[in-house]
Amino acid sequence: MTTTETVHDRIGTARDELTTGQLLAVFAFVAALTFALLFLQEPLAHDSMHNFRHAVGVTCH
Amino acid sequence: MLVDYLERGVLAGVIAGLAYGLYMALVANPLLGYMETVAEGSEHGDHASAGEHAHAAGEHAHEAGEHAHAVSEATTAAVSIGSGVLWGILLGGAFALAFYFFEPALPGRGRVKTYVLAGAGFLAVSLAPWLVLPPTTPGAEQAFDPTFRSALYAGMMAVGAVVAAGSIYGYRRVSTRSRPIGVVTAAVPIVALVAITVVAAPTIVEIGAMPAELVAAFRGLTVLSQAALWALVAGCFGWLQTRAGVRPAAERRDDLLTSP
């Protein structure tokens, strides 16, 4: 029972498999997507997503 | 391994996102279109079904109604469907990253873990913010400026994540002794969050001239559709994991112990 994996092990595995740069790239990409999708305030893009924002419960009128 | 998880997460997100895009096209777009008409109709007064409330909320309905017309309705409909698909992909990718790191800490065996994480994600991303900022209908009137509300939404997402983590931690600590008490322990942070927001949170969203039943139906639909999206992401991700031959750590350990 000593082989139980922990969250710490997973971080270690990720570190071994990927460079810090690759990890940062993955997280930065997800963060950028979130930002673009939800908080993009450029009026045309923002208004085009009007129905979507209502449907997912995120609006700002 | 991380990249494999991410790949399966994005694929699960594509499947869930397509389903959500279909929901946007068939349900949300027409419904919101109708609700826009109700909101705008009430502004013009007594012939609208919600006429008696129109004078109080008319101005705001007007503002909200006008806001939507910077682009054509067809563009809004198409972009909203596309955004729905992207939303599924985003959730799928984020889900897979979180699952990769937190899988060892999640309670349950096998695919149960994916649903626990999906529940936690739903609580953090949607439910917790909605306790303060409920899903808004067209023509609704909202307190504070958008920047503050965005910050509030993000803050409530963080609170939701902490509550979900607390709930899972509590369950893991207690369930080794008794599973029912574990479930009760897991419920405590969530019930506390709901109780505190019900008592303390100010009313930020006023529904305006929209009939209350329509607002309730819309909010119910929003909650259910988001829950379904998370369930679909978790379900597809679990299926893809099984298909790829990934088995939970516990099973692999059993194999190691039993193999000669």
Interface residues (C-beta under 8 A of the other chain):
Chain A: M1 T3 T4 E5 T6 V7 D9 R10 I11 T13 A14 E17 L18 L23 V26 F27 V30 L33 T34 L37 F39 P43 L44 A45 D47 S48 M49 H50 N51 F52 H54 A55 V56 G57 V58 T59 C60 H61
Chain B: M1 L2 V3 L6 Y23 M24 A28 N29 L32 G33 E63 A64 H67 A68 H69 A70 V71 T75 T76 A77 A78 V79 S80 I81 S83 G84 L86 W87 L90 G93 A94 L97 Y100 F101 F102 E103 P104 A105 S126 P129 W130 P134 P135 T136 T137 P138 A140 Q142 P146 R149 S150 Y153 R219 T222 V223 S225 Q226 A249 R253 L256
